[in-house]
Amino acid sequence: MQLNTQELAALADYLLCEIDCSSDYEEDEFSVEWRGHRLYVERYMSHFRVEVDHEDDVIELPRH
């Protein structure tokens, strides 16, 4: 899955606004569905590590 700059920004916003603030995602490792893709997310203090569709792609997004 190749994401352009706008899609990366949308994913970062989704993780920060919808997931990071949700009590449903208190663990630092979780799976979530986003735009038809299954994401495995690891939350770190400085960033999110996102595996897309069974480790085919890995994206690291800053967490700020």
Summary of the structure (lengths in Angstrom):
residues: 64
radius of gyration: 10.7
end to end distance: 23.5
largest distance: 29.5
contacts: 147
relative contact order: 0.22
helix: 28%
strand: 39%
